[in-house]
């Protein structure tokens, strides 16, 4: 009798888990299956927790999804933006940025494409808070790009216009990756884009 009572208490306890690891797992489920396609069973299995633990930590599926978007931006979006700080010219900066993006979009360790571009934007049309969150992420990226281009000082067109174009092109790359474009294909498209927007890359003369 005591054994049964002990078993019942054990089953009722929330499972101990690392919130960041659980959130990362949930992010990848949403990224792969979308919001509607990700069931609570899919999420709890990937996160390694039970439903009471999920509700206790994240309240509900929608709140978990919002947290997953923030987690994506913090762990994937923001590091890619840091590539903008490495170039010494606008061309070098944009090349480095797209190199990081294309690698992320086609990484075998993650679902294809971009979670924000492929999943969150789909939900944005049906949920005002998600729409605002996605719009804020895109706007903040454009602001970051604009400021960086102004610091470099060699943008061929207005810095804010160039930032808008870069962000829009990044979204198109994400869409193509989602439907199977490979890293070489994305890189080739990026090279053509840079030639049109920034002009042909001039070879560096030998020393």
Residue frames relative to the residue before (quaternion, step in Angstrom):
aa qw qx qy qz dx dy dz
X 1.0000 0.0000 0.0000 0.0000 0.00 0.00 0.00
X 0.6545 0.5035 -0.3074 0.4728 3.57 0.96 -0.88
X 0.6279 0.5525 -0.3369 0.4323 3.55 1.05 -0.78
X 0.6528 0.5109 -0.3142 0.4628 3.60 0.99 -0.85
X 0.6449 0.5123 -0.3271 0.4633 3.58 0.97 -0.84
X 0.6435 0.5221 -0.3213 0.4583 3.58 1.02 -0.81
X 0.6460 0.5226 -0.3174 0.4570 3.57 1.00 -0.85
X 0.6519 0.5235 -0.3134 0.4504 3.57 0.99 -0.86
X 0.6499 0.5037 -0.3207 0.4702 3.57 0.99 -0.84
X 0.6438 0.5292 -0.3292 0.4440 3.60 1.00 -0.80
X 0.6709 0.4912 -0.3058 0.4638 3.56 0.97 -0.86
X 0.6864 0.5013 -0.2894 0.4402 3.60 1.09 -0.57
X 0.5808 0.5950 -0.3805 0.4048 3.58 1.20 -0.33
X 0.4795 -0.6263 0.5095 0.3438 3.62 -1.04 0.65
X 0.4720 -0.6749 0.4892 0.2871 3.55 -1.02 0.79
X 0.4515 -0.6609 0.5201 0.2980 3.58 -1.02 0.76
X 0.1371 0.7932 -0.5826 0.1123 3.58 -0.93 0.87
X 0.4941 -0.6187 0.5213 0.3184 3.52 -1.33 0.38
X 0.4269 -0.7412 0.4497 0.2571 3.64 -0.46 1.14
X 0.6644 0.5085 -0.3158 0.4476 3.60 0.95 -0.80
X 0.6523 0.4960 -0.3109 0.4814 3.57 0.99 -0.82
X 0.6489 0.5132 -0.3151 0.4652 3.57 0.99 -0.83
X 0.6612 0.5042 -0.3035 0.4653 3.58 0.98 -0.85
X 0.6266 0.5299 -0.3327 0.4646 3.57 1.03 -0.75
X 0.6495 0.5118 -0.3109 0.4686 3.57 0.99 -0.83
X 0.6481 0.5089 -0.3136 0.4719 3.59 0.98 -0.85
X 0.6120 0.5618 -0.3410 0.4399 3.57 1.00 -0.84
X 0.6959 0.4805 -0.2764 0.4566 3.58 0.89 -0.92
X 0.6067 0.5297 -0.3566 0.4734 3.59 1.12 -0.57
X 0.6626 0.4869 -0.3034 0.4815 3.59 0.89 -0.93
X 0.6340 0.5516 -0.3144 0.4415 3.56 0.98 -0.92
X 0.7213 0.4420 -0.2405 0.4759 3.58 0.94 -0.89
X 0.8221 0.2944 -0.1075 0.4753 3.57 0.79 -1.05
X 0.4681 -0.6529 0.4658 0.3710 3.58 1.21 -0.35
X 0.6704 -0.5058 0.3469 0.4177 3.57 -1.26 0.23
X 0.7086 0.4564 -0.2685 0.4664 3.58 0.78 -1.01
X 0.7006 0.4987 -0.2749 0.4299 3.57 0.97 -0.84
X 0.6374 0.5165 -0.3295 0.4673 3.58 1.21 -0.42
X 0.2017 -0.7905 0.5692 0.1023 3.59 -0.43 1.19
X 0.6412 -0.5025 0.3974 0.4224 3.56 -1.25 0.28
X 0.6172 0.5438 -0.3431 0.4535 3.56 1.09 -0.67
X 0.6239 0.5308 -0.3285 0.4703 3.58 1.02 -0.83
X 0.6971 0.4985 -0.2695 0.4393 3.54 0.87 -1.02
X 0.6989 0.4643 -0.2913 0.4595 3.58 0.79 -0.96
X 0.6244 0.5340 -0.3448 0.4540 3.59 1.05 -0.70
X 0.6875 0.4765 -0.2853 0.4679 3.58 0.89 -0.93
X 0.6985 0.4767 -0.2604 0.4658 3.57 1.04 -0.83
X 0.3805 -0.7481 0.4639 0.2834 3.57 1.24 -0.38
X 0.6094 0.5216 -0.3585 0.4776 3.57 1.12 0.68
X 0.4719 -0.6385 0.5099 0.3311 3.55 -1.30 0.11
X 0.7021 -0.4871 0.3067 0.4192 3.59 -1.22 0.29
X 0.6278 0.5225 -0.3652 0.4466 3.66 0.91 -0.69
X 0.6444 0.5144 -0.3233 0.4644 3.60 1.01 -0.75
X 0.6286 0.5294 -0.3338 0.4616 3.57 1.03 -0.79
X 0.6880 0.4780 -0.2853 0.4655 3.57 0.87 -0.97
X 0.6451 0.5338 -0.3250 0.4396 3.57 1.00 -0.78
X 0.7346 0.4190 -0.2302 0.4815 3.57 1.00 -0.81
X 0.8350 0.2177 -0.0648 0.5013 3.59 0.85 -0.99
X 0.4917 -0.6941 0.3978 0.3439 3.61 1.29 0.06
X 0.7678 -0.2514 0.1977 0.5551 3.60 0.65 -1.06
X 0.7340 -0.4336 0.2960 0.4308 3.56 -1.33 0.14
X 0.6527 0.5264 -0.3187 0.4419 3.60 0.92 -0.86
X 0.6588 0.4949 -0.3058 0.4770 3.58 0.94 -0.87
X 0.6173 0.5305 -0.3332 0.4759 3.57 1.08 -0.73
X 0.6445 0.5245 -0.3209 0.4545 3.58 0.97 -0.82
X 0.6427 0.5139 -0.3166 0.4718 3.59 0.96 -0.84
X 0.6512 0.5000 -0.3070 0.4812 3.57 1.02 -0.81
X 0.6347 0.5368 -0.3273 0.4494 3.58 1.06 -0.74
X 0.6118 0.5345 -0.3456 0.4695 3.60 1.07 -0.69
X 0.6595 0.4960 -0.3025 0.4771 3.58 0.92 -0.90
X 0.6439 0.5196 -0.3187 0.4624 3.56 1.01 -0.81
X 0.6232 0.5324 -0.3360 0.4641 3.59 1.00 -0.79
X 0.6729 0.4981 -0.3012 0.4566 3.57 0.86 -0.92
X 0.6895 0.4971 -0.2816 0.4451 3.58 0.94 -0.90
X 0.7810 0.3708 -0.1804 0.4691 3.58 0.92 -0.89
X 0.7827 0.2734 -0.1475 0.5393 3.60 1.15 -0.50
X 0.7017 0.4733 -0.2805 0.4526 3.59 0.78 -0.98
X 0.7010 0.4809 -0.2771 0.4478 3.58 0.77 -1.02
X 0.6507 0.5010 -0.3413 0.4573 3.67 0.88 -0.75
X 0.6280 0.5213 -0.3457 0.4629 3.59 1.05 -0.68
X 0.6325 0.5357 -0.3268 0.4539 3.58 1.03 -0.76
X 0.6043 0.5761 -0.3601 0.4162 3.57 1.07 -0.64
X 0.5360 0.6157 -0.4020 0.4147 3.59 1.22 -0.37
X 0.5772 0.6027 -0.3704 0.4081 3.56 1.20 -0.49
X 0.6536 0.5274 -0.3100 0.4456 3.57 1.18 -0.44
X 0.6213 0.5961 -0.3293 0.3875 3.58 1.24 -0.26
X 0.6676 0.5195 -0.3116 0.4328 3.61 1.05 -0.65
X 0.3814 -0.7267 0.5282 0.2179 3.55 -1.21 0.58
X 0.7321 0.2416 -0.1791 0.6112 3.56 1.35 -0.15
X 0.6596 -0.4809 0.3745 0.4399 3.57 -1.26 0.21
X 0.6462 0.5207 -0.3357 0.4456 3.60 0.90 -0.83
X 0.6673 0.4923 -0.3074 0.4668 3.60 0.82 -0.95
X 0.6550 0.5337 -0.3039 0.4402 3.54 0.99 -0.87
X 0.6984 0.4568 -0.2704 0.4800 3.56 0.86 -0.98
X 0.6158 0.5401 -0.3462 0.4574 3.59 1.03 -0.73
X 0.6754 0.4903 -0.2956 0.4648 3.58 0.90 -0.89
X 0.6286 0.5435 -0.3217 0.4538 3.56 1.06 -0.81
X 0.7131 0.4393 -0.2628 0.4790 3.59 0.83 -0.97
X 0.5783 0.5659 -0.3811 0.4474 3.59 1.11 -0.56
X 0.6717 0.4828 -0.2903 0.4811 3.57 0.97 -0.88
X 0.6506 0.5231 -0.3144 0.4520 3.58 0.95 -0.88
X 0.6888 0.4912 -0.2945 0.4444 3.59 0.78 -1.00
X 0.6246 0.5297 -0.3330 0.4674 3.56 1.07 -0.72
X 0.6540 0.5084 -0.3009 0.4725 3.57 0.99 -0.86
X 0.6734 0.5317 -0.2964 0.4195 3.57 0.88 -0.98
X 0.7839 0.3071 -0.1455 0.5197 3.58 1.09 -0.69
X 0.3479 0.7637 -0.4854 0.2452 3.59 1.23 0.23
X 0.4372 -0.6991 0.4951 0.2739 3.62 -0.89 0.86
X 0.6250 0.5571 -0.3306 0.4355 3.58 1.25 -0.28
X 0.7552 0.2924 -0.1715 0.5610 3.60 1.28 -0.14
X 0.6091 -0.5085 0.4298 0.4311 3.59 -1.22 0.26
X 0.5723 -0.6142 0.4039 0.3634 3.62 -1.07 0.57
X 0.7674 0.3687 -0.2651 0.4526 3.53 -1.22 0.51
X 0.5670 -0.5771 0.4810 0.3379 3.51 -1.37 -0.38
X 0.4912 -0.6737 0.4572 0.3095 3.59 -0.80 0.93
X 0.6751 0.4848 -0.3049 0.4650 3.58 0.89 -0.89
X 0.7069 0.4767 -0.2713 0.4467 3.56 0.87 -0.96
X 0.7655 0.4023 -0.1977 0.4616 3.58 0.91 -0.92
X 0.7953 0.3122 -0.1393 0.5007 3.57 0.96 -0.82
X 0.7227 0.4574 -0.2681 0.4434 3.57 0.68 -1.09
X 0.6462 0.5167 -0.3365 0.4496 3.60 0.99 -0.74
X 0.6009 0.5509 -0.3598 0.4539 3.59 1.13 -0.57
X 0.6966 0.4549 -0.2633 0.4884 3.57 0.99 -0.83
X 0.5463 0.6591 -0.3873 0.3425 3.58 1.17 -0.58
X 0.6552 0.5263 -0.3166 0.4398 3.56 1.09 -0.64
X 0.7434 0.3925 -0.2109 0.4988 3.58 1.25 -0.33
X 0.7698 0.2536 -0.1421 0.5683 3.58 1.26 -0.19
X 0.4203 -0.7536 0.4516 0.2269 3.56 -0.50 1.22
X 0.6631 0.5027 -0.3238 0.4502 3.60 0.94 -0.78
X 0.6448 0.4948 -0.3169 0.4888 3.57 1.02 -0.78
X 0.6194 0.5392 -0.3450 0.4545 3.60 1.01 -0.80
X 0.6716 0.4970 -0.2957 0.4631 3.58 0.91 -0.93
X 0.6478 0.5232 -0.3206 0.4515 3.58 0.99 -0.81
X 0.6636 0.4890 -0.3011 0.4794 3.59 0.94 -0.89
X 0.6504 0.5177 -0.3170 0.4565 3.59 0.91 -0.89
X 0.6498 0.5176 -0.3137 0.4598 3.57 1.01 -0.80
X 0.6400 0.5244 -0.3245 0.4583 3.60 1.00 -0.81
X 0.6758 0.4840 -0.2956 0.4708 3.57 0.92 -0.91
X 0.6616 0.5098 -0.3060 0.4569 3.58 0.96 -0.87
X 0.6634 0.5025 -0.3117 0.4585 3.59 0.94 -0.85
X 0.6103 0.5335 -0.3474 0.4714 3.59 1.12 -0.65
X 0.6560 0.5056 -0.3112 0.4660 3.58 0.94 -0.85
X 0.6371 0.5210 -0.3279 0.4639 3.59 0.99 -0.78
X 0.6468 0.5208 -0.3116 0.4619 3.57 0.96 -0.90
X 0.6614 0.5053 -0.2958 0.4687 3.57 0.94 -0.94
X 0.6494 0.5320 -0.3159 0.4422 3.57 0.88 -0.95
X 0.6728 0.4980 -0.2953 0.4605 3.56 0.88 -0.94
X 0.6545 0.5110 -0.3151 0.4595 3.57 0.98 -0.84
X 0.6501 0.5130 -0.3183 0.4615 3.59 0.95 -0.85
X 0.6424 0.5135 -0.3241 0.4676 3.59 1.01 -0.75
X 0.6308 0.5317 -0.3323 0.4571 3.59 1.02 -0.76
X 0.6858 0.4833 -0.2849 0.4637 3.59 0.99 -0.84
X 0.2794 -0.8439 0.4264 0.1670 3.55 1.15 -0.65
X 0.7045 0.4572 -0.2905 0.4587 3.63 1.15 0.13
X 0.2718 0.7658 -0.5347 0.2320 3.59 1.10 0.60
X 0.4326 -0.7279 0.4667 0.2553 3.63 -0.86 0.90
X 0.7576 0.1997 -0.1353 0.6065 3.58 1.28 -0.31
X 0.7461 -0.3636 0.2852 0.4793 3.57 -1.29 0.01
X 0.5335 -0.6879 0.3924 0.2971 3.56 -0.78 1.08
X 0.6811 0.4821 -0.3081 0.4569 3.60 0.89 -0.82
X 0.6185 0.5288 -0.3367 0.4738 3.59 1.11 -0.67
X 0.6451 0.5116 -0.3153 0.4719 3.57 0.97 -0.86
X 0.6327 0.5344 -0.3292 0.4537 3.59 0.99 -0.81
X 0.6501 0.5124 -0.3141 0.4651 3.59 0.96 -0.85
X 0.6557 0.5116 -0.3079 0.4620 3.57 0.97 -0.85
X 0.6495 0.5221 -0.3145 0.4546 3.59 0.94 -0.88
X 0.6688 0.4919 -0.3024 0.4683 3.60 0.89 -0.92
X 0.6501 0.5132 -0.3189 0.4608 3.60 0.96 -0.83
X 0.6630 0.4950 -0.3108 0.4679 3.58 0.95 -0.83
X 0.6079 0.5535 -0.3472 0.4513 3.58 1.05 -0.73
X 0.6487 0.5068 -0.3184 0.4701 3.57 1.02 -0.76
X 0.6430 0.5106 -0.3331 0.4635 3.60 1.03 -0.70
X 0.6150 0.5314 -0.3424 0.4714 3.59 1.07 -0.68
X 0.6382 0.5347 -0.3199 0.4521 3.57 1.00 -0.85
X 0.6513 0.5147 -0.3156 0.4598 3.57 0.99 -0.84
X 0.6656 0.4945 -0.3070 0.4671 3.59 0.96 -0.81
X 0.6303 0.5204 -0.3354 0.4684 3.59 1.01 -0.74
X 0.6161 0.5722 -0.3360 0.4244 3.56 1.04 -0.78
X 0.7597 0.3394 -0.1951 0.5193 3.59 1.07 -0.71
X 0.7775 -0.4464 0.1695 0.4092 3.56 1.14 0.63
X 0.4030 0.7094 -0.4967 0.2961 3.63 1.18 0.10
X 0.3821 -0.7342 0.5214 0.2075 3.58 -0.99 0.86
X 0.6908 -0.4660 0.3488 0.4290 3.56 -1.30 0.21
X 0.6615 0.4869 -0.3336 0.4626 3.67 0.82 -0.79
X 0.6416 0.5210 -0.3281 0.4575 3.59 1.02 -0.75
X 0.6618 0.4898 -0.3085 0.4764 3.59 0.94 -0.83
X 0.6463 0.5184 -0.3233 0.4573 3.58 0.98 -0.80
X 0.6406 0.5209 -0.3272 0.4595 3.59 1.01 -0.79
X 0.6459 0.5017 -0.3166 0.4805 3.58 0.98 -0.80
X 0.6379 0.5302 -0.3233 0.4554 3.56 1.01 -0.79
X 0.6357 0.5281 -0.3296 0.4565 3.59 0.96 -0.81
X 0.6653 0.4918 -0.3058 0.4712 3.59 0.94 -0.85
X 0.6262 0.5383 -0.3255 0.4607 3.56 1.04 -0.81
X 0.6785 0.4914 -0.2962 0.4587 3.58 0.86 -0.93
X 0.6276 0.5378 -0.3386 0.4496 3.58 1.04 -0.71
X 0.6740 0.4841 -0.2893 0.4771 3.57 1.02 -0.79
X 0.7496 0.4226 -0.2236 0.4577 3.57 0.81 -1.02
X 0.8089 0.2666 -0.1135 0.5116 3.57 0.89 -0.95
X 0.5452 -0.6097 0.4063 0.4074 3.58 1.25 -0.15
X 0.6643 -0.5044 0.3659 0.4127 3.56 -1.27 0.38
X 0.4538 -0.6833 0.5052 0.2681 3.53 -1.00 0.86
X 0.2998 -0.7725 0.5337 0.1692 3.57 -0.61 1.10
X 0.4726 -0.6786 0.4727 0.3045 3.61 -0.89 0.85
X 0.4668 -0.6637 0.5086 0.2881 3.53 -1.11 0.73
X 0.4235 -0.7135 0.4838 0.2786 3.64 -0.68 1.00
X 0.5387 -0.6293 0.4396 0.3472 3.61 -1.05 0.66
X 0.5762 -0.5914 0.4359 0.3580 3.56 -1.18 0.57
